[in-house]
Amino acid sequence: MVTVYSLSALLVAYLFGSIPTAVWLGQAFYGVDVREYGSGNAGATNTFRVLGKKAGIAVMIIDIAKGYTATNLAYLIGMSVTGPQNSVIFVNYQLALGVTAVMGHLFPVFAGFRGGKGVATLFGMILAVNFEASMLCVLVFVVVLLLTKYVSLSSICAGFTFPLSVVFLFQVSIKSEVLYGMVVCILILVTHQKNLERLLKGKESKVYLFKKKANN
């Protein structure tokens, strides 16, 4: 059921997603627009590269919180609109709010519609919708990152883990959640197209969590 309240929540979700954490943090504390350096993306990974671990972790946490908070706006709409919390309608509205927040991150109104790739915000959304599947995605991300040092490859693998886990491991019966998982895969592939090209050419940058890369 479409109401003024549900439409307002979608607008709020977009505005949450539009908060350009990396841009504002970089400009406020470092005098740097991260979009002008590194990969040019306003996300946590590029912030790690350009501004360091402290700034990167802060951006990542806030971007995850954006997706999580926006998705959970469904609880504020009221049961008369969304139905019981375990209903298909409720989950569908959660997904709609989360996707709207991700679109806000990709195309933020507060930063000239030049945003990041949305991985952290996507994770916040997944965390709100399916906690077990999100934890499995984290595990896959960490393992792949430790083995390869590629954040992009880790993000792609984690993204593909979500639909596979909800279908085969957790056997989710809500079709919209399964469909969303497939959309996540497509979105991650689209936003990481340049990363995939660099990976295939062996030119993708690596991230060293525990030690700096040795000088050649």
Sine and cosine of phi, psi and omega as CSV:
sin_phi,cos_phi,sin_psi,cos_psi,sin_omega,cos_omega
0.00,0.00,0.85,-0.52,-0.02,-1.00
-1.00,0.03,0.84,-0.54,0.01,-1.00
-0.75,-0.66,0.12,-0.99,0.07,-1.00
-0.87,0.49,-0.61,0.80,-0.03,-1.00
-0.92,0.39,-0.69,0.73,-0.02,-1.00
-0.93,0.38,-0.63,0.77,0.04,-1.00
-0.92,0.39,-0.61,0.79,0.04,-1.00
-0.90,0.43,-0.63,0.78,0.01,-1.00
-0.90,0.43,-0.61,0.79,0.04,-1.00
-0.89,0.45,-0.65,0.76,0.04,-1.00
-0.90,0.43,-0.69,0.73,0.02,-1.00
-0.89,0.45,-0.64,0.77,0.02,-1.00
-0.88,0.48,-0.67,0.74,0.04,-1.00
-0.89,0.45,-0.67,0.74,0.00,-1.00
-0.91,0.40,-0.61,0.79,0.11,-0.99
-0.85,0.53,-0.77,0.64,-0.02,-1.00
-0.90,0.44,-0.47,0.88,-0.05,-1.00
-0.98,0.22,-0.16,0.99,0.03,-1.00
-0.89,0.46,0.94,-0.35,-0.08,-1.00
-0.99,0.12,0.97,0.25,-0.13,-0.99
-0.79,0.62,-0.78,0.63,-0.05,-1.00
-0.88,0.47,-0.66,0.75,-0.03,-1.00
-0.93,0.37,-0.76,0.64,-0.05,-1.00
-0.92,0.40,-0.68,0.73,0.00,-1.00
-0.90,0.44,-0.69,0.72,0.00,-1.00
-0.89,0.45,-0.67,0.75,-0.02,-1.00
-0.96,0.29,-0.61,0.80,-0.07,-1.00
-0.96,0.28,-0.65,0.76,-0.13,-0.99
-0.95,-0.31,-0.30,0.96,-0.05,-1.00
-0.81,-0.59,-0.15,0.99,-0.04,-1.00
0.91,0.42,0.50,0.87,-0.09,-1.00
-0.76,-0.65,0.70,-0.71,0.18,-0.98
-1.00,-0.09,0.95,-0.31,-0.11,-0.99
-0.87,0.48,-0.33,0.95,0.01,-1.00
-0.94,0.33,-0.22,0.98,0.01,-1.00
-1.00,-0.09,0.04,1.00,-0.04,-1.00
-0.69,-0.72,0.23,-0.97,0.05,-1.00
0.86,0.51,-0.77,-0.64,-0.02,-1.00
-0.99,0.16,-0.21,0.98,0.01,-1.00
1.00,0.07,0.08,1.00,-0.02,-1.00
-1.00,-0.10,0.56,-0.83,0.02,-1.00
-1.00,-0.07,0.91,0.42,-0.02,-1.00
-0.70,-0.71,0.01,-1.00,-0.08,-1.00
-0.91,0.41,-0.66,0.75,-0.06,-1.00
-0.88,0.47,-0.73,0.68,0.01,-1.00
-0.93,0.37,-0.52,0.85,0.06,-1.00
-0.91,0.41,-0.64,0.76,0.09,-1.00
-0.83,0.56,-0.73,0.68,-0.06,-1.00
-0.92,0.39,-0.69,0.73,-0.15,-0.99
-1.00,0.07,-0.68,0.74,-0.14,-0.99
-0.93,-0.37,-0.20,0.98,0.04,-1.00
0.96,-0.26,0.05,-1.00,-0.12,-0.99
-0.91,0.41,-0.69,0.72,-0.07,-1.00
-0.86,0.51,-0.75,0.67,0.01,-1.00
-0.93,0.37,-0.64,0.77,-0.02,-1.00
-0.89,0.45,-0.67,0.74,0.02,-1.00
-0.91,0.42,-0.66,0.75,0.01,-1.00
-0.88,0.47,-0.71,0.71,0.01,-1.00
-0.90,0.44,-0.68,0.73,-0.02,-1.00
-0.88,0.48,-0.72,0.70,-0.02,-1.00
-0.89,0.45,-0.71,0.71,-0.03,-1.00
-0.92,0.38,-0.64,0.77,0.01,-1.00
-0.92,0.40,-0.60,0.80,0.09,-1.00
-0.90,0.44,-0.68,0.73,0.00,-1.00
-0.89,0.47,-0.55,0.83,0.03,-1.00
-0.87,0.50,-0.76,0.65,-0.01,-1.00
-0.92,0.40,-0.66,0.75,-0.02,-1.00
-0.90,0.43,-0.73,0.68,-0.03,-1.00
-0.91,0.41,-0.70,0.71,-0.01,-1.00
-0.88,0.47,-0.68,0.73,-0.01,-1.00
-0.90,0.43,-0.61,0.79,-0.03,-1.00
-0.99,0.16,0.04,1.00,0.15,-0.99
-0.88,0.48,-0.32,0.95,0.02,-1.00
-0.85,0.53,-0.52,0.85,0.00,-1.00
-0.94,0.35,-0.37,0.93,-0.04,-1.00
-1.00,0.02,-0.21,0.98,-0.05,-1.00
-0.96,0.28,-0.56,0.83,0.01,-1.00
0.95,-0.30,0.59,-0.81,-0.04,-1.00
-0.90,0.44,-0.40,0.92,0.00,-1.00
-0.92,0.38,-0.37,0.93,-0.01,-1.00
-0.99,-0.12,-0.73,0.68,-0.12,-0.99
-0.99,-0.14,-0.31,0.95,-0.06,-1.00
1.00,0.07,-0.09,-1.00,0.02,-1.00
-0.83,0.56,0.44,-0.90,-0.10,-1.00
-0.91,0.42,-0.36,0.93,0.02,-1.00
-0.98,-0.19,0.19,0.98,-0.04,-1.00
-0.99,0.14,0.32,-0.95,0.04,-1.00
-0.88,0.47,-0.64,0.77,-0.02,-1.00
-0.88,0.47,-0.69,0.73,-0.01,-1.00
-0.89,0.46,-0.74,0.67,0.00,-1.00
-0.89,0.46,-0.67,0.74,0.03,-1.00
-0.86,0.51,-0.63,0.77,0.00,-1.00
-0.95,0.31,-0.59,0.80,0.11,-0.99
-0.84,0.54,-0.72,0.69,-0.01,-1.00
-0.89,0.45,-0.66,0.75,0.01,-1.00
-0.89,0.46,-0.68,0.73,0.02,-1.00
-0.91,0.42,-0.68,0.73,0.00,-1.00
-0.90,0.43,-0.71,0.70,0.02,-1.00
-0.88,0.47,-0.63,0.77,0.03,-1.00
-0.88,0.47,-0.64,0.77,0.04,-1.00
-0.91,0.41,-0.65,0.76,0.03,-1.00
-0.89,0.46,-0.67,0.74,0.04,-1.00
-0.89,0.45,-0.57,0.82,0.08,-1.00
-0.90,0.44,-0.61,0.79,0.03,-1.00
-0.93,0.37,-0.65,0.76,0.00,-1.00
-0.93,0.36,-0.63,0.78,-0.05,-1.00
-0.77,-0.64,0.96,0.29,-0.10,-1.00
-0.97,0.25,0.80,-0.60,0.00,-1.00
-0.92,0.40,-0.41,0.91,-0.04,-1.00
-1.00,0.09,-0.05,1.00,-0.05,-1.00
-0.66,-0.76,0.66,0.75,0.08,-1.00
0.89,0.45,0.43,0.90,0.03,-1.00
0.88,0.48,0.42,0.91,0.08,-1.00
-0.92,-0.38,1.00,-0.10,-0.09,-1.00
-0.93,-0.37,-0.40,-0.92,0.00,-1.00
-0.98,-0.18,-0.37,-0.93,-0.05,-1.00
-1.00,-0.08,-0.17,0.99,0.15,-0.99
0.99,0.13,0.16,0.99,-0.07,-1.00
-0.91,0.42,-0.74,0.67,-0.01,-1.00
-0.90,0.44,-0.66,0.75,0.02,-1.00
-0.92,0.39,-0.62,0.78,0.10,-0.99
-0.86,0.51,-0.67,0.74,0.01,-1.00
-0.90,0.44,-0.65,0.76,0.05,-1.00
-0.86,0.52,-0.61,0.79,0.04,-1.00
-0.92,0.40,-0.73,0.68,0.01,-1.00
-0.88,0.47,-0.62,0.78,0.01,-1.00
-0.86,0.51,-0.62,0.78,-0.01,-1.00
-0.97,0.24,-0.55,0.83,-0.09,-1.00
-1.00,0.08,-0.69,0.72,-0.06,-1.00
-0.57,-0.82,1.00,-0.08,-0.11,-0.99
-0.89,0.46,-0.69,0.72,-0.05,-1.00
-0.89,0.47,-0.72,0.69,0.00,-1.00
-0.91,0.42,-0.58,0.81,0.00,-1.00
-0.91,0.41,-0.61,0.79,0.02,-1.00
-0.92,0.39,-0.58,0.82,0.07,-1.00
-0.92,0.40,-0.62,0.79,0.05,-1.00
-0.89,0.46,-0.65,0.76,0.04,-1.00
-0.88,0.48,-0.70,0.71,-0.01,-1.00
-0.87,0.50,-0.72,0.69,0.01,-1.00
-0.89,0.45,-0.69,0.73,0.00,-1.00
-0.85,0.52,-0.75,0.66,-0.05,-1.00
-0.90,0.43,-0.70,0.71,-0.02,-1.00
-0.89,0.46,-0.73,0.68,-0.01,-1.00
-0.91,0.41,-0.62,0.78,0.01,-1.00
-0.91,0.42,-0.68,0.73,0.01,-1.00
-0.91,0.41,-0.56,0.83,-0.03,-1.00
-0.98,0.17,-0.60,0.80,-0.14,-0.99
-0.93,-0.37,-0.40,0.92,-0.07,-1.00
0.94,0.33,0.18,0.98,0.01,-1.00
-0.98,-0.20,0.91,-0.41,0.04,-1.00
-0.92,0.38,-0.65,0.76,-0.02,-1.00
-0.88,0.48,-0.73,0.68,0.01,-1.00
-0.90,0.43,-0.62,0.78,0.04,-1.00
-0.89,0.45,-0.67,0.75,0.01,-1.00
-0.90,0.43,-0.67,0.74,0.00,-1.00
-0.90,0.44,-0.72,0.70,0.01,-1.00
-0.89,0.45,-0.67,0.74,0.02,-1.00
-0.91,0.42,-0.63,0.78,0.02,-1.00
-0.89,0.47,-0.65,0.76,0.01,-1.00
-0.96,0.29,-0.38,0.92,0.01,-1.00
-0.92,0.40,-0.57,0.82,-0.08,-1.00
-0.88,0.48,-0.84,0.54,-0.02,-1.00
-0.90,0.44,-0.59,0.81,0.02,-1.00
-0.90,0.43,-0.63,0.77,-0.02,-1.00
-0.95,0.31,-0.65,0.76,-0.03,-1.00
-0.94,0.35,-0.45,0.89,-0.01,-1.00
-1.00,0.08,-0.78,0.63,-0.16,-0.99
-0.99,-0.11,-0.53,0.85,-0.06,-1.00
-1.00,-0.08,-0.79,0.61,-0.04,-1.00
-1.00,-0.07,-0.20,0.98,0.10,-0.99
0.78,0.63,0.79,0.61,0.03,-1.00
-0.92,0.39,0.72,-0.69,-0.06,-1.00
-0.99,-0.10,-0.16,0.99,-0.01,-1.00
-0.99,0.17,0.94,-0.35,-0.12,-0.99
-0.88,0.48,-0.57,0.82,-0.03,-1.00
-0.90,0.43,-0.56,0.83,0.02,-1.00
-0.93,0.35,-0.62,0.78,0.06,-1.00
-0.91,0.41,-0.69,0.72,0.02,-1.00
-0.89,0.46,-0.64,0.76,0.04,-1.00
-0.86,0.50,-0.66,0.75,0.03,-1.00
-0.85,0.53,-0.65,0.76,0.04,-1.00
-0.92,0.39,-0.62,0.78,0.03,-1.00
-0.90,0.43,-0.61,0.79,0.04,-1.00
-0.85,0.53,-0.71,0.70,0.01,-1.00
-0.86,0.51,-0.72,0.69,-0.01,-1.00
-0.90,0.44,-0.70,0.72,-0.03,-1.00
-0.89,0.46,-0.69,0.72,-0.01,-1.00
-0.90,0.43,-0.64,0.77,0.03,-1.00
-0.90,0.43,-0.64,0.76,-0.01,-1.00
-0.92,0.39,-0.73,0.69,-0.06,-1.00
-0.96,0.28,-0.30,0.95,0.00,-1.00
-0.95,-0.32,0.39,0.92,-0.04,-1.00
-0.85,0.52,-0.72,0.69,0.00,-1.00
-0.92,0.40,-0.58,0.81,0.04,-1.00
-0.90,0.44,-0.66,0.75,0.03,-1.00
-0.88,0.47,-0.65,0.76,0.03,-1.00
-0.89,0.45,-0.67,0.74,0.02,-1.00
-0.93,0.36,-0.58,0.82,0.04,-1.00
-0.89,0.45,-0.69,0.73,0.00,-1.00
-0.91,0.41,-0.50,0.87,0.01,-1.00
-1.00,-0.02,-0.06,1.00,-0.02,-1.00
0.95,0.30,0.43,0.91,-0.07,-1.00
-0.92,-0.39,0.09,1.00,-0.02,-1.00
-0.95,0.31,0.65,-0.76,0.00,-1.00
-0.96,0.29,0.58,-0.82,0.03,-1.00
-0.98,-0.22,0.40,-0.92,0.04,-1.00
-0.88,-0.48,0.83,-0.56,0.00,-1.00
-0.96,-0.27,0.95,-0.33,-0.08,-1.00
-0.96,0.28,-0.61,0.79,-0.16,-0.99
-0.93,-0.36,-0.20,0.98,0.04,-1.00
-0.43,-0.90,0.45,-0.90,0.00,-1.00
-0.98,0.17,0.50,-0.87,0.06,-1.00
-0.91,0.42,0.73,-0.68,-0.02,-1.00
-0.91,0.40,0.61,-0.79,0.04,-1.00
-0.96,0.28,0.69,-0.73,0.04,-1.00
-0.99,0.11,0.00,0.00,0.00,0.00
